[in-house]
Amino acid sequence: MREFLNLDDGNRVILREGLEFTIGEPGGDVHDGLDADSLTEAIRSVVLPAVSAMDPEHPWDCIVQLARRRRVQTCAEELERLPYVLVLNDAVRNWL
């Protein structure tokens, strides 16, 4: 998984990549009950709590720090107003 910001000029700045998680139960078929919506919710439950856990009082500060490392000037208040969108690529949709 990758986490990125879409900038006003249309460019995409990758903040984190190589994020991984496991879904499914031992001995079960991972596809049972799995669709795009349930996968999206599972991803949200992994990525967003990790950000919030870094600083529960200011959860967006982690993303601000990642953005600034990529020379994107922003602040938590700006990021709070943006949608946090998860996009499943074609390979994942086909796997589902």
N, C-alpha and C positions, 0 to 999 in steps of 0.2 A: 504494500500500500504506500501511497505517497500523499503528503499533505502539502497543499500549495495555496498561494494567494493569486487571484486574478486581479491584475492591475487595471486602472482606468484606460491605459493605452493598449489594452488587449494582450499584453504579455503575461505569462504565467511564471511565478517565482516559486520554486520548490523549497519548502521549509524543512520537511523531513521526508525521508524515503526509507524503504526497507522495513517498514512497520509490519509486523506479523501477528497473527493470532490463530487460535485453533477453534474449530467449531465442530460439534457432533458429540456422540457418546460412544464409548468403547463397545465394539461389537455391533453397533447399529449402522444403518445406511445414512450417511451424512445428508443425502437428498431428502430424507423423510421430513416433510413439513417445511422444507427450505424453499423459499421463493425470494424474489428481489427485495420485497419489503422486510421480510424477517432477517435477511442477510444485512441489509442496510441498518436495521436496528441493532444487530449484534456488533457491527463495526462501530456504531456510535457509542455503544456501551463500553467499548475498549478504548477508543481514542479520546473522547471527551472527558471521561473520569480521570484519565492519566494527566491531562492538561490541568484539570481542576485540583487534583491531588498535589500538584507541585506548589500551588499557592491558593488554597481554598478561598481566601478573602479577595483575591484578584486573579481569577482563573485565566484571563486573557493576557496577562503579563508574560506568560511563557511564550505565547505566539508572537507577541511584540518583540521579545528578545530574539526569537528565531528570525523574524523579518528583518530586524536591524542588522543581524549578522550577514544578511544578503543585501544590505544597503537600501532597504525599504524603510523609509521613515513613516511611522504610524504610531498610534497610541491605543490603549485598551478601549477607550470610548468609541473610537472609529470602528474597531473590529467588532465590538458588541452590536453595532448596527447592521453589520453585514450578515447575509445568510451563510450558515455553515452547511454546505451542500456536499453530499456524498454521491459520487458518480461511479457506477459499475461499468467497467469497459466491456467491449464486445466479447472478449474471451470468457469473462466471468458470466455474462448473461447466457452465452452458449452452453457453458458448463451446467448452469442451473436447469 
